Amino acid sequence: MMRKLHLTLFKNKKTQNRKHFIFLFLILLCSNSRAQNTTNLAEGHTFNTKTISSDNSQIPDILISWDFTQVNKKEQLSLTIEVQPLNACWNKLNGSNRSEKITRNIKGFSENYKSNLTLGFSELNSKCFKWRAKIDTNSETNYTEWQFSSFL
């Protein structure tokens, strides 16, 4: 009788462990597929920077351009460009922050998925800066890697 009771308890524990394992596996599977969907939502976009001549100054402007025309479900996206003016330009991305971060919400993004933003030396009051894009979906926020640009 004692031996039969011991085997029954062991079998119940084993069944319980399997249920926990299956439950954890399903949670991981669901969270992984959600992360993949978020990443794929904005896949296919491009960003470019270049210097362009300035009308008001001898120092060139920086043009940040983007193209989201190849992105699936782009109607669900909004775009913000974050710009951080820097000191110590020779340290590039590791330069110290010069002032507060500037945030530019891109108005009209849903009507024009291919456009640009021009940044000038006088508005940033800095020789260099780093920038990144903040891409919002209905449920998630994604950031691009920081990029370095200089007016010099």
C-alpha positions, 0 to 999 in steps of 0.5 A, spaced: 500 500 500 505 504 501 509 503 495 503 504 491 501 511 494 509 513 493 508 511 485 502 515 485 505 521 488 511 521 483 506 520 477 502 526 479 509 530 480 511 528 474 505 530 470 505 537 474 512 538 472 510 537 464 504 542 465 509 547 468 514 546 462 508 546 457 505 553 460 512 556 460 514 554 453 507 557 450 509 563 454 516 564 450 513 562 444 507 567 444 512 573 446 517 571 441 512 571 435 510 578 438 517 581 438 518 578 431 512 582 428 514 588 432 521 588 428 518 586 421 513 592 422 518 597 420 523 593 416 525 595 409 526 603 411 532 607 410 535 613 413 541 617 410 545 623 412 548 628 407 551 635 408 548 641 403 549 648 402 546 653 407 543 659 404 544 663 410 551 661 412 558 658 410 557 652 414 553 647 411 546 644 413 545 637 415 539 633 411 537 627 414 532 623 409 528 617 410 524 612 405 519 608 408 515 606 402 517 599 402 515 598 409 509 593 410 503 597 414 506 603 414 499 607 415 500 604 423 507 608 424 509 615 426 516 618 426 520 622 431 527 624 430 531 625 436 537 630 436 542 631 441 547 636 440 554 634 442 561 637 445 567 634 444 566 632 437 572 628 436 569 623 441 563 622 436 557 618 439 561 618 445 561 626 446 558 629 452 551 632 451 551 640 450 544 641 451 537 638 452 535 633 446 531 636 441 525 632 439 522 633 432 515 630 430 515 629 423 508 632 421 504 629 415 508 622 415 502 618 414 501 622 407 509 622 405 513 616 407 519 619 403 521 625 406 527 629 409 529 634 415 534 639 415 538 641 421 542 647 421 548 650 425 545 656 428 539 652 431 543 647 434 548 651 436 553 645 436 559 643 431 556 636 431 550 632 434 548 625 434 541 623 432 536 617 432 529 615 429 523 613 434 518 609 430 512 608 434 507 603 432 500 602 435 503 598 440 510 598 440 516 604 440 522 602 436 529 606 436 534 606 430 541 606 433 544 613 434 548 616 428 553 621 428 553 628 424 558 634 424 557 641 420 565 641 420 
